[in-house]
């Protein structure tokens, strides 16, 4: 059986594992029950794909997203792995092909949607084909505390028991409570081997900004990244369409995506996003989980996400190739009010609503953070870290001030008006504005009338937004969103506790969003990268697969920088496995070197980039020299290419070993010289 490292290089084209992958692969391959929490882009899929090639039987992969299955199956087949998918998206012909391959025993990985587990014939099918391992992707979907609960995932535990095979579960977003729930539901309370590989994605730059003309802020952010693939998340379907049109009209190719679109239109958007460079998709959260596109360079939120987990998962769709990526999240008081009301009006239990408010508080704490944003994000997942140097607050530390007096004035205004009004009316009172509403209710007679004139309306809006973010006041849905004081605010109102606030940084944040984006490659190498992308696009269109299935951006960037001259050089590029080298290597070398690549015999091509390739060349040179014997007068004799390749790989250390490969006659003529070459290596 080939080792994990050999398969990693020969099948997937990588010289080494990413941090944490090797030990997970070892545990899964050895048949342990595993729960692995790994950051998005950390290489979760490899941790079950590689063991599937090392173990016997079929590995069944439960995945909730048809698009993601398609992408992974296409990528595996491109690498020479027998992978198939069974889901509702299969045509009759495709389903027939899958079942035929299963009957022949030609399948190593079988992807299935969780809904298929409800079918009565599924269990007997999986028994008949010799299932040896179950892998569960997006395992947080099994937990009711998770943010994407899927009832069909509850059947997976029963499936594991019925098949009596090991199970490996993977997710990127699971806090401690969710992890405990996953273990209970999938492993029957047995303790799996848990790998908590951290949540940090250091290549992704984090930035938040208060809303100040959100359309303009998103347009500026996209303009600074012109030509790069990106996703903009919006809170409503209508906003996706208007913002997509605005971006497209401004010269940024953009399309809308939401659940209300015709399924065929959604599929076309997904296919175009996978295929095209530089397309922007403006979407609700319905988009992205099933898109395994590694070169998304930025993600922006035009509206605040629901939770830290949602935020982490959505920004995690950027920079999966490990190259630099940017994010920007806009938020405002309206977002906070809407989300609080959504939680309060839900039919969930009181405990569940309290947990959701706590999750929202954590997100707002991240938005209003006063120091390194990544530290705040990782602390939520229980991971300590140093300041990252790759977030907006590390770039430009915010100005803070003692906001105790301001907060006490705001709380007093709310209490003296019976906690019956929203921020707008309270700000009018604090500023001393005699509006019709203020005069009608005689709020101009209150002691708090006009006591806040040291701040303007915009600054008071920022103060109230931060108060909502710190959960000092909450909108009450039974009072039309009026702000009600919470328990944590009482010590501040009584003068027993102080509080620090951030100065409103709207303009500063807007400037930061349009900072010059660092190029992924030097100006000198950019034309070659464009030519390599054009070659990739032509191959992808011909094969009707996404461009990154041929090669990822990161692989093309490395080609453009290193400029390999031979297939041996090309084999050293990360992401170029044996199958892809054989299929595409010569074509990309021609683009790089401006001339057709030297033709090689298939036996030599199979050794490209390996020490055996150099030995093969030396043995072939020796054979040519000795073709007519050392004297040069004997009858010509050669060795088959396949036997030369076998010698280069086996490296026999004596004449007997050479005779076993070449036979007596060839060993007599070539053996002594071949042995010198093999022994000298």
Buried (B, 14 or more C-beta within 10 A) or exposed (E): EEEBBEBBBBBBBBEEBBEBBBBBBBBBBEBBBBBBBBBBBBBBBBBBBBBBBBBEBBBBBBBBBBBBBBBBBBBBBBBBBBBBBBBEEBEEEBBEEBBEBBEEEEBBBBBBBBBBBEEEEBBEBBEEBEBBBBBBBBBBBBBEBBBBBBEBBBBBBEBBEEBEBBBBBBBBBBBEEBBEBBBBBBBEEEEBBBBBBBBBBBBBBBBBBBBBEBBEBBBBBBBBBEEBBBBBBBBEBEBBBBBBBBBBEEEBBBBBBBEBBEEEEBBBBBBEBBBBBBBBBBBBBBBBBBBBBBBBBBBBBBBBBBBBBBBBBBBBBBBBBBBBBBBBBBBBBBBBBBBBBEBBEEEEEEEBBEBBBEBBBBBBBBBBBBEBBBBBBBBBBEBEBEBBEBBBBBEBEBEEEEBBBBBBBBBBBBBBBEBBBBBBBBBBBBBBBEBEBBEEBEBBEBEBBBBBEEBEEEBBBBBBBBBBBBBBBBBBBEBEBBBBBBEBBEEBBEEEEEBEBBBBBBEBBBEBBBBEBEEBBEEEBEEBBBBBBEBBBEBBEEEEBBBBBBBBBBBBBBBBBBEBEBBBBBBBBBBBBBBBBBBBBBBBBEBBBEEEBEEBEEBBBBBBBBEBBEBBBBBBEBBEEBBBBEEEEEEEBBBEBEBBBBBBBBBBEEBEBBBEBBEEEBBBBBBBBBBEBBEEE
